[in-house]
Amino acid sequence: MLTQHLLGQLDAWAREHVRTVEGAAPCRYLRRLAALHTDLVAAAASSDHYELRRSAEIGQHLLWDAAGLLHTLDTRAASDALIAYERLMLRLIDGTTLRRRRGPL
C-alpha cells in the first residue's frame, strides 16, 4: 500500500517538474530554443553580471513554458506563442551580446 502511495506521489511530483514533448516538429522547435538558451547560459557562466544570469533564468522559464505548450498543443496551434518566445529569446541574446561588448558598468 505504501508503494502505491509513493508511486502516486512521484507521479504528481514529475508532472510538476518535468515536461515531455513528443513528435518530430515539437522536438525540433524545442531543440532550436534550447540551442539559443545555451548561448545565454554560456554568457552567464563566464560573467558575474546579474543581468546575464537573469537573462539565462528568463530563458529557462521560456523553455519551460514552450515545453508546456508543445506538450498540450501541436506546433500550429501554439505557433503564435512559440514565435513570441523565440523573439524574446533572441532579444535576450542580443542584450547579452551587447552587455559582453560593453563590459562592466
N, C-alpha and C positions, 0 to 999 in steps of 0.2 A: 504494500500500500504506500509506503514511504517513497519507493522508487517511482511509482506513478505520479505522485505529488511533485517530486523533484523534476521529473521529465516535463511536467506541465509548467513548472516554474522556469526551467531552462528554455522551453519553447517561447514563453512570454518574454523572457529577457532577450532572446535572439530577435524576436520581432521588433523590439525597441531599438536594438543596437546593430542590426545587420539588415542591409537591403540587398536583395537578389535581383539581378537583371538577366533576362533570358532573351535570346534571339539575336540574329546577326546585326541588324540595324541598331537596336538599342545598345548593344555591347560596343559597336564601333563608335557610336556617339559618345558614350561614357569614356571610352579609351581616349578620344580626342580631348575631352575636358580634363581627363587625368593627366595627359601629356602637358597641357597648358598649366595645370596646377603644379606639376613638377618644377617648372621654372620659378614659380612663386616660392616653393619650399626651398629650392636651392639658394635663391636670393636671401631668404630669411635666415637660413642656416649659416650663411657666410657674413652675417651682419648682426649688430646689436641694436639696430634701429627698431623701435616699437612699430612704426608704420609698416615695415616689411613683414614683421611677424604677424601683425594684424591682417595684412593682405593675404597671407597664407592661411590664416584661420578662416577668413571670409571665403576663400577659395574652397576650403574643406567643406564649409556649410553649403556652398553651391553644388559641390559634388554630391553631397548627401541628398539635397533637395532634388537634383536631377535624377539620381538613382530612384528616389521615391516616385517621381513622375513616370519614369521608364518602367518601374515595377508594376504600376497600375494602368498605364496608358501606352498605346503604341506611339511611335515617333511622330506620326502625322497628327494625332490628337494633341500631343504635347509640344508640337513644333514651336508655337509662339513663345511659350515659357522657356524652352530649350535654347532658342535663339537669344532671348534676353539674358539667360545665364551665360552663354558663350560670350556675348558682347561685354557683360560685366567682368568676366574672367579676363578678357583681352584688355579692358580698361585697367584692371588691377595690375596686369603685367606691364602695361605702358607706364603706369605710375611707379612701379618697382624699378623699371629701367631708368626712368628719369631720376629717381632717388639715388640709384647707384652712380649715375653720372655726376650728379651734384656733389655727392659726398655728405659729410656731416653738416648739420645746420650751424 
